[in-house]
Amino acid sequence: MGPALDDRRVLLGWLSHEALQSSDPAAEVAAVMLERPVTFRPNAAVEEAMAWMDRKDVASALITSSDGTFLGVVRREDLR
């Protein structure tokens, strides 16, 4: 799994392991990616990010700049 980025590293979507495993190998990325995934800015409060991940029961969240440039992934276990 991983981010789908354009040539400027702007986040377009997220490719899950499940989507890659179950899709046609010839399919376009746009057809199988999760569009508009939830992201956090680097200045988001740790408590806010942890609370969201706890509510959604997700292990990680995407970090982007205000213009959508992909900066990385933060894991819930690292925030604790």
C-alpha positions in Angstrom: 0.0 0.0 0.0 1.1 3.5 -0.5 0.3 7.0 -1.8 -0.6 7.8 -5.4 1.2 11.0 -6.2 1.5 13.3 -9.2 4.8 14.5 -10.6 4.9 17.3 -8.0 4.3 14.8 -5.1 0.7 16.1 -4.6 -1.4 13.3 -3.0 -4.0 12.1 -5.4 -5.1 9.0 -3.4 -4.1 5.9 -1.5 -3.5 2.4 -2.8 -4.5 -0.2 -0.3 -2.9 -3.7 -0.4 -6.4 -5.2 -0.8 -7.1 -3.0 -3.9 -3.9 -4.0 -5.5 -4.4 -7.7 -4.8 -8.0 -7.8 -6.1 -7.8 -5.5 -9.1 -6.9 -6.3 -12.7 -3.2 -5.8 -13.2 -3.9 -3.7 -16.3 -6.2 -1.4 -14.4 -5.3 2.3 -14.1 -4.3 3.5 -10.6 -7.2 6.0 -10.6 -9.6 3.1 -10.9 -8.4 1.3 -7.8 -7.1 4.0 -5.4 -9.0 5.5 -2.5 -9.7 9.1 -3.6 -9.4 12.0 -1.2 -8.1 10.1 1.8 -8.2 11.9 5.2 -4.9 13.8 5.8 -3.4 15.8 8.6 -1.1 18.8 8.4 2.3 18.6 10.1 1.1 21.1 12.8 -1.9 19.1 13.8 -2.2 18.3 17.5 -1.0 14.8 18.4 -4.1 14.3 20.5 -6.4 15.2 17.5 -4.6 12.7 15.2 -4.7 10.0 17.9 -8.3 10.5 18.7 -9.3 10.3 15.0 -7.2 7.1 14.5 -8.8 5.6 17.6 -12.3 6.4 16.4 -11.7 5.0 12.9 -9.5 2.2 14.2 -6.8 2.8 11.7 -3.1 2.2 12.3 -1.8 5.2 10.3 -2.6 8.6 8.8 -1.3 10.6 5.9 0.5 13.9 6.4 0.3 16.6 3.7 1.2 20.3 3.3 -1.6 22.8 2.8 -1.2 22.5 -1.0 -1.5 18.7 -0.8 2.1 17.8 -1.1 2.7 14.4 0.4 5.0 14.6 3.4 4.7 11.1 4.9 2.7 8.7 7.1 2.4 8.8 10.9 1.6 5.6 12.7 -0.7 5.5 15.7 1.8 3.5 17.8 4.4 6.2 17.2 2.1 8.9 18.5 1.5 7.0 21.7 
